[in-house]
Amino acid sequence: MRAIMTVTSLDHVGIFAAVTTKLAELGVNILDVSQTLMDEYFTAIFLVDLGGSERSIQEVREAVREVEQRERLSIQLQSEEIFKAMHTI
Amino acid sequence: MDRTDSILETLRMIEEEKLDIRTVTMGISLLDCADQDGERARRKIYDKIVRHAARLVEVADGIQAELGIPIVNKRLSVTPIALVAGASGDADHVAFARTLDAAAAAVGVNFIGGFSALVSKGATPGERTLIDSIPEALATTETVCASVDVGSTRAGINMDAVARMGEVVRETADLTADRHGFGCAKLVVFANAVSDNPFMAGAFHGVEEPDVEVHVGISGPGVVKRALEGVRSAPLDVVAETVKKAAFKITRAGQLVGRLAAQRLGVPFGIVDLSLAPTAEVGDSVARILEEMGVERIGGHGTTAALAVLNDAVKKGGLMACSHVGGLSGSFIPVSEDIGMIEAVQLGAISLDKLEAMTAICSVGLDMVAVPGDTPAPILAAMIADEAAIGVMNSKTTAVRVIPAVGLGVGETLEFGGLLGRAPVLPVNRFGGTAFVSRGGRVPAPVHSFKN
């Protein structure tokens, strides 16, 4: 399953490293990334493929919670379907 | 990724504008549970509901986690119980309501609709028994919702049923007097009731529906309001276009949830109901949309016109976004469940008369309206008759969910709590036309109903 992972936080060193390291540990493949800085907020959007991971989307969500707390991030993980449904005809 | 803006927009809708799926409702036919022996019928009903709905909550919760969009309610609708219980010849149908309540608790849903009778042209003995059982059924169960259809464009209005429903609302309020007539929050009196409505309290599973199916009711007034904030001072055709686009996106989310739910439950996907359903939370109000459009306060002059623009645009935007539209598909204006409506009542901006006028536009008319606790049955019946007339003459659904707030008067507020919110008591017109309603008989169907 392809999913969108959105990471937002106050900008600081190491956000990208922490998130991508965790995804690698979980066997989650990153297909695409975009990042912006909105005011002082860092926002990164990862398009990921959970196909190589043995975990369900809920389990991956649980597994990244530790990084989320340690790095003081806000992470959303949602199936790509919801975005495709709402924004394409 | 060029989709960054779209992704962030969706996240904002969910987090800030309270976009959610208001309900995933499973409709279950109980026609095959009818039995001469009431006890056996109830056993069959319980078993069938639990068999089909056992996984409903789990599946909906799974979809919520996967898509990251809240699915607020998981509910059931069943065949109008009068059709099933009638075969038993039981002297009252309260035991059937208790069975529905038990089945709903067993599968973990928060409401089950269908303690219903459709009597727009006349009532069978079973339907009369069910109607007589409504007050006790609602007073002694938690999750069961009742509805009665008293009129239709094809049949006219059954005024005997209208008069009786005035009494039933009154009796239900009195039997739940310890909670200021709370039972009436679970009772809807319809004209032109629809058989695939996923929203409570008026949901039931019509006889023309398949054995089992799932419907979705969307929400999202906050999303529409935010979109309109971007077109302040633009003309109304721009407003309509903006609402259409927002409604399209909201509805697509509903369509996706319904498709996944149907697939995973192994049942057909019924319809998406395009109603904008508010809650009493800040930022989730239909009233605020009309106020954003420029009506000073909902209930003020211009309200009906603004509601017409909104309702039509929501439908036009939603129609293209999903495979089958159904249910009530109009804006809901429940007084107690919309912070803007509650404020309008407190400020004296909205009256029962204006709510009745708004019924000409949206599907549910006097919805979650608290009236003085001593309002007599004939006046309640006359209010029902007025609403039914609007529905029957305009070929649309109308409904009355009015609560005589026992022990409370005008100026006091009835607190329901949770999704049901709170309702300041509205004054009723004391010139109730009681002799008119007590004539009984049938109001003939309007001439424009003869289309064959």
Interface residues (C-beta under 8 A of the other chain):
Chain A: I4 T6 D32 V33 S34 T36 T43 I45 L47 I57 Q58 R61 Q76 L77 Q78 S79 E81 I82 F83 A85 M86 H87 I89
Chain B: M1 R3 T4 S6 I7 L8 E9 T10 L11 G62 A65 E66 L67 G68 I69 K249 R252 A253 Q255 L256 L260 M320
